């Protein structure tokens, strides 16, 4: 979808709703392809059932673990 948008001269934004770190981790994998990224839905959870990314200095940082890094 990003490549199709670029071919049409469009910008790309990636966002989320309230979701676990699993969804955020998947977003982190494609975030470098996007112009604007808003991936903070897991921060609204009292208990994240699948934590993965860490929130460091205002940025979601993907885990260094294999796959999406969610346990």
C-alpha positions in Angstrom: 0.0 0.0 0.0 2.9 2.3 0.7 4.4 1.8 -2.7 1.0 2.4 -4.4 0.5 5.6 -2.4 4.0 6.8 -3.4 3.3 6.0 -7.1 0.3 8.3 -6.8 2.4 11.0 -5.1 0.7 10.6 -1.8 2.1 10.8 1.7 1.7 7.9 4.1 0.7 8.0 7.8 0.6 4.9 10.1 -1.5 4.9 13.2 -3.3 2.7 15.6 -6.2 2.3 18.0 -5.9 0.8 21.5 -4.0 -2.4 20.9 -1.3 -4.5 22.5 2.4 -4.3 21.8 2.0 -7.1 19.2 0.1 -4.7 16.9 2.5 -1.9 17.7 5.5 -4.1 16.9 4.1 -4.9 13.5 3.7 -1.2 12.9 7.3 -0.5 14.0 8.4 -2.9 11.2 7.0 -0.7 8.5 7.2 2.7 10.2 10.4 3.7 8.4 8.5 3.6 5.1 6.0 6.2 6.4 6.0 10.0 6.6 4.1 10.3 9.9 3.8 7.6 12.6 1.5 7.5 15.6 1.9 4.2 17.4 1.1 4.7 21.1 -2.1 2.7 21.6 -0.4 0.1 23.8 0.5 2.9 26.3 -3.2 3.2 27.1 -3.4 -0.4 28.4 -3.2 -1.1 32.1 -1.7 -4.5 31.3 -0.3 -5.2 27.9 -0.9 -8.9 27.1 1.9 -9.0 24.4 4.5 -6.3 25.3 7.3 -5.9 22.8 8.4 -2.3 21.9 9.8 0.0 24.5 8.8 3.6 24.9 12.1 5.5 25.0 12.3 9.3 24.9 8.9 9.6 23.2 9.6 6.9 20.6 8.4 3.3 20.3 11.6 1.2 19.9 11.2 -2.3 18.4 12.4 -5.2 20.5 15.7 -6.8 19.6 14.1 -10.3 20.1 13.4 -12.6 17.1 10.2 -12.0 15.1 8.1 -9.1 16.4 9.7 -9.6 19.9 6.5 -9.9 21.8 6.2 -12.3 24.7 
